[in-house]
């Protein structure tokens, strides 16, 4: 926890050598030559659940993770202006904004940070072909990929039994689906 917010980050011991030794990446990186190392940090902050206090609205990525950048930031600004106008006209526009905020972004789902903290481990246990098949199966669905896959495991079992076994094995080892 930092600054009163939960923090999910890449452990500092996660090295290039670990990536290069992974079975999925090893053949791709076998002939690669490391020329330079640079630092990278990926901090994910939990969202502000009710981004309004008094007459202040916190919008966009100031109130939440990166999903609110660009289009999300524009949508937040638009909804915030509507809420302010409604509030000034005597209605409870702020309550409307909070309701919209809580339903508009995946990070407001209770499962979100459990899934993000696992870094979509199915990518680590699946081949490129497996991942392509999974995303093809989910092409008409909207949501968090890991959660959608978990919700559609029976379809995976029916369509690709070997992939189902691979995912179930990873799940049992705690590599995916901690939630």
N, C-alpha and C positions, 0 to 999 in steps of 0.2 A: 504494500500500500504506500502511495506517495501522494502528498498534498490532499489527503482525504479521499483519494480515488483509488480503486483497485487497478492493479497494473499486471498486464500479461506481457511477457517479453521473451525474446530468444535467449536461452542461457548463454553466458559468455564462453562456455566450453564447446559450443557448436562451431566446428572449424571446417575449413575447406577440405582438409584431409578426411574428415568424417563424411562429407558429401561425396567426395571422389571415390571413397571406398564402398559406398552404398551400391548394392547390386543393380539398381535402376540406372544410376549415373556412371558407374565404373566403365562400361564399354564406351560411353560417349566421351569420357574424359581421359581414357587410357593414354592417348597421345598428346594430351594437353600439357602445356608448359606454363607453370605459374610464373608470371612476370611481376606481379605487384599485388599486395594485399591492401585493402582499404576497410575501414570500420563501417559497420552498418548497425543501426538500432531500430527496432520496430516496437514502439510502445503503443499499446492499445488501452485507452482510458474508457472506463464505464461512462455511460451517458448520465446527464442530469435528467432524472425521471420527470420532474415538473419544472420545465425551464422558464417559469415566470415567478417573480416575487415582486410584490408591490406593483409599480408601473414599469418594471424592467423585464423585457423578453430577451432571453439568450437564444440566438438562432444559429443554425448551421453547425459547422464543426467546432464552434466555441462551446457547444453544449453536448458534443457527442463524438464518437469515432469518425473515421474518414468517410464513411458512407454518405455523410452529409455534404461533402465537397461538391462543387460545381452544380449539377442539377439539384441535388438535395439542398444546397445553400440557397439557390434561387427559389425553390419551392418553400423553404422556411421563411425567406424574406417576404414572399407573396402572402403566405398564410399569416405571418406576423402583422403585416399591414392590414389585412382583412380583420384580424382580431382587434387591433387597436381601433380601427374605425367603428367596429361593432361595440366595443367597450365605451367609446366616447359617445355613442348614440344611446347608451343606457342599457344595452344587453350585456350578457356575460361572454364577451368575445374571448377572454383569456381562457375560460374553461373549454371553449371550443378548440382553441389552439392546442391546449394540453391534450385533449382527446385526439385531435388530428396527429400530433407529434407521437403519441404513444402507439398509434396504429400505422403510421406511415413508414417506419423503418424497422428492419429486421433486428437491430440491436435492442429493441424493446421487448423482444420475445425472451422469455426466461431461459431458453435453451441456447441462445446466441453465444454467450461468453464461454459456456461449457464447450461448445463446438470450436470456437475460435482458439481456445486454449489448447486444443488438441491439434491445431494446425492442419486440419483436413488430412489426417493420417492415411486415409484411403489412397491418397496419391503416392504414399510411400510403399504401399503393399501391392499396388495394382500396376500392371503394364500400361503403356500408352493406349494400347488397343482396349484394355479393360475400361480405362477412364473415358475413352471416346464412346464406348458402348453405354456406359452409365449416363453420360451427359446426353447421348442420343435418346435414351429411355426417358430422361427427364425434360426433354426439349420443350414441352408444352406446359411445364409446371414452373411456378415462381416460388422462390424461397432459398433457404440456406442449403447448399449442395449436400453437406453431410447429413443434415436432418432429413432432407428429401430422400436420400438414399436409404437411410434407416427406416423411413416410413414405407418404402417400396421394396423391402427385402424379399417379400414373397414373389414379386415380379422378377427380381434378380435370380431367385432360386429356380423359378420356372424357366427363365430364358438362358441363364448361364450358371448352372449348378457349381461348376468349378470356381467361378468368381464368388458365388455365395459362400462357399466353404472358406475361401481365402479371407473374405471380409469377416466372417464369423470367427475365424481363428484370430485375426488381428483384434477383434473386439474382445475376445476372451483374454488376450494378453494386455488389454488396457490401452492399445494403440489407437483405438477409434471408438467412438460411441460411449464416452464416459458418462454421458447424461442419462 
